[in-house]
Amino acid sequence: MATSVLIVNFLAYEDLERCLQSVDGQLRPGDEVIVIDNESQPARAAAVGRKFPFATIIPSDVNRGFAAGMNMAARHARNPFLLLLNPDTVVEGPLIVVLEEHLSLHPDTAVVGPRVINGDGSIQPSARAFPGLSTLLGGRSAWFTQKYPDNPWARRNLLGLDARTPLRVEWLSGSCLMTRRDVFERLGGFDESFFLYWEDADYCRRVANLGLARTYVPGVSVRHFGGGSARYNLARAIREFHRSAYLLHRRQCGLVGRVGAPLVRAGLFVRGEFKVRSALALARQSTGVPSPEPPPAAHLQPVRAESHLDSVAT
């Protein structure tokens, strides 16, 4: 067996080098690393390529988002397993071998993910239940969860924090997950309607619809630092988070959810704008100078929701 490691990068070249350094010691003959470099800076990309010749770096003149970037990388992959990895991660332990082995031994499982550790060493709740009404109270950054972390809604939504053995869950964070290539292709990869955020939950829901399992494997871990490139357009990133949350709601809700969709959309819009104002205020406080909202579109990194944006986005 062999694995294709897929990474989508945007300006985070220092993070990318750190990530590739951690992957280097785990690669076996037949494994490959494919990097989609959005809005590529040729000189910097070439420098990374010289330092890590095992990585195939594919430049892109535009930034089409995280989902589209992963799909592009997957089209270049040749191995039966795909390890989707953020550039702001550091792989710890024999992660590739362990995740691949779990998929090999469990043919009814299509997605596996390791324990994700924050930069400060705390455990990130990367294994979760599908979003629903209880997420409002039990989401990992919900006020109620912050105030009462052991509340029943948090226990319903945030899974496996104390797990020591593999645990079947509903969805796993896309900051680091492994999936079967044939399943990824069967489903058409990530839904590119999600520019960033929530495409991993959507993918796992579609995997579940095939009757295939998603499993949290806490025996191996990845350290996720997060936030390396979000500063290029923090306001747009927050708005994309809420736009994608609404898109996920529309894709997965039933009749009652569709009837209430306008209220959900309005609520997410108001929440998003409040978070944008809070984020810009924090930026002004930290720099001591006004922080105007950055220009849209081009300079937005497709980072995962588990970055420092969580303090303002989730």
N, C-alpha and C positions, 0 to 999 in steps of 0.2 A: 504494500500500500504506500501511497505518497500523498502529500498535501500541498495545495497551492495557497500561499499566504497572500491575501489581498489587502492593500492599504490605499486609502484615498488621502492625498496630502494637499494642503493649500498654504503655502508660505511658511509652514512650520518645519523648516529644514533642520534646525537643531534638534527638535523633538524627534523628527524622522530618523536622524542619525542615531540617537539614543535607542530608539525602538529597534532599528536594524541591528545594532550591536547586540541587543539582548536576544534577538532571533537567531543570529549567526551561529551560536553554539548549539542550537537545537536542530539545525537543518541536516537532513540525511541525503544520500544520493537519491535523486529523483524528486525531492522537494523543490519548490520554486517560490520566488517572491516577486509579486507584480505590484508596482506602485503607479497609480494614476496621479499625475502631478498637475492639479488644476491651476490655471493661469500661471503656467510654468515660467520660472526665471532660469533661462538656459544655463548660465554660468554656475548658479548654485546647484541646479539639478545635476549638472555634469560633475561637479565636485563630489556630490553624494555618490554618484555612480562609480567614480574612480575609487572611492574609499570602500564601497561595498559592491564589488563587481558581480556578486551573485544575484543582485536585485535588478530586475528589468524595469526601468523607469520610462513610463510612457507619458510624454508631455501633452497637455491640453491647453489650447489658447484661451479657453473659456472655463468658467466654473458652472457646471450644470447641476451641482449638488451632490450630496453624499450617496443617495440611492443610485443615481445615474452613474456616478463614478464607480461604485461597486459593481454595477452591471457591466460596465465597460471592462473592468479588470477581469471579471468572471469569463467574459468572452475570449480572453487571451489565455485562460487557465486550461491545463490539460489533465490535471489529476482528479481522482474521484472525491476528494475531500477539499472543502474550501474553508480556510480560517480567515474570517473577517476581523481586521485589527485596526484600531485607531493609531495614528502616528504618535499620539501623546501617551503611549503605554510602554511598559517594560515587562516583558515576559519573564516569569520566575519559575524555575523548576522545569521538569520535562513535559511542558504543557502540550506540545503538539502530539507527542507519542500517546499521552494518556487520553486526550480527547478523541484522537483517531481510534485508539483501541476500544474505547467505549462504544463508538458508533459501529465498529466492526463486530463487536460481540452482541449488539442489540439492534437487529435489523428493523425493529419497529420504531426506532428512534431516529429522527431526522435532524435535530438541532441539539447541541450541547454547549454549555458555557461554563467557564471556571469561576472560582471565587474572584471577585474584583475588589481590590484594595485601593483606598484613596491615598493620595500623596502623604497624608499624615499618619498612615498605618491603620486607620479605621476601616471597617468592612462596609463596602457599598452594597446596598440592597439591589443587586443586579438581577435577581430572580423574583418574578412578580406574578400576581394574578392579573388577568386582563382588566383594563380600566373599566370602571362602572361608577355608579352613584357612590359606592363606599369609598372610592378613591378621593372624593372631596374631603372626607374626614380622615382617611387612612393612608393617603399618599405619603411618600417619604418626606416631602417638604410641606405637607399640610400643617396648619397651625395646631390642630388637635394632636397630630403626631409629635410635633415638636414639644408640646406641653405635656402630653401623656403618651410616651413612646410605646407603652405596652397595651394601648387600647385595642379593643377587638377588631376594629376596622384596619388598623395597621397590621395586626397579625394576619388578617385576611389578604392584605395586599402585598406585604413585604415578606417574602418567603426565604427560608433557608439561612437566616443569619447565624444560627447556631448549628447548622448541619455539618456533619462530619462524613457522611456517606452520600452517594448520589441520590438526588431527590427530583421526582418528576414535578414540573411546574408548568405554568401556562405560557409565559414568555420570558425571554432573556435579553439582556442588554446587548446591543450591537457594537458596543465598544470592543468586545472580544467574544465572538461566538464561532463555532464550527458547524457547518452543515454539509449534507451530501450534495454533491454537484448535480446529480441526476434530479433530485428534488428541487433544487434551486432553478434548474432549467425548466422542469415541468411546470413550475409556478410562474415562469417568466421573470424570475429574480425579484428584486425589490420593486415596489410600485413607485415609479418616478414622479408621480403626482406629489409625493412627499419630498420637498427639496432637502429638508433635514428634519430630524426628530420624528419619532413614532413609526418610522418605516420598519423597525425591528418588531414592534408589537403587531403591526399589520401582517408582516411575513409569518410570524409565529401563529397568528390566527388562521392564516391560510394553510399552514402546515397542519394545524389541528383539524381543519376541515377535511384533510386527506386521511385522518385517523392515525396520524403519526405523532409520536411523543416528543416532548422537549424536556431535557434533563439538565439539572444543575449538578456540576461535578466539582465539589469544593476541595478535592484533594490536590488540585493544582491552582495556581493563582496568577493574576496579572495585576500590576500596579498601574492605575490610571490617574494621571496627573490632571489632565483636563484644562481647557481654557486657553491653550497656547495661541490660538488665532482668532478667537471670538471677538477680541478687542477691535478688530478691523471694522465691525459693524454690529455692535452689541444690540442696538435698538432693533435692527432688522432680524437678528437672531431670535430675540424674544417674540417678536411678532410672528415669525415662522413657526416657533414652538406652538403658539396658540392656534395658528391657522391649521397646522398639521393635526393638532388635537381635535379640532372640529371636523377635519376630513376623516379622521379615524372614527369619530362618533357617527358620521353619516354612513360610513362603509359598514359599520358593525351593529348599528342599532336596529331594533325592530320597529313595528308600526308606531308604538307609543313614542319611541325615540324620534322618529321622523316627524311626528306631529309637533313635538317639542323642540325640534331642531332650530327654529328661529330664536327661541329663548336661549338655547345653548350657545348659538353663534354670538348673540348680543352679549351674553355673560362673559364669554371668552375674550371678546373684543375689549370690553371694559377692563377686564382683569389684565389683559396684555398691555393696554395703554398705561394702566396704573404701574405695572412692573417696569415699563420703559421709563416713566418719569422717575421711579425710585432708582433705577440703574444709573440714569444720567445724573441724578443728584448725588449718588455715591461717587461717581466719577469726578464730579466737580469738587467734592469734599476731599478726595484723595489727592487731587492735583493742585487744588487751590486756585484754579482758573476755570473760566466757563468751558463747558464741554458740549458744543453744539452737536446735534444729531448728525452722524456721518451720512454720506451719500448712499443711496440704495444699490442693491443688486451686486455689482461686480466684486466688491471686497468683502464677501461674506464667506467665512470658513464653514464647511459642513461638519461641525463638531457634534459630539454626542450630547445628549441631555445631561449626562452625569459629569459635566464640567463645572467650573465655578459659576456658570449661568444658573445653576440650581438655586442659588440664593435669591435670584430675582425672577426666574422663569417658571419654576415648578412649585 
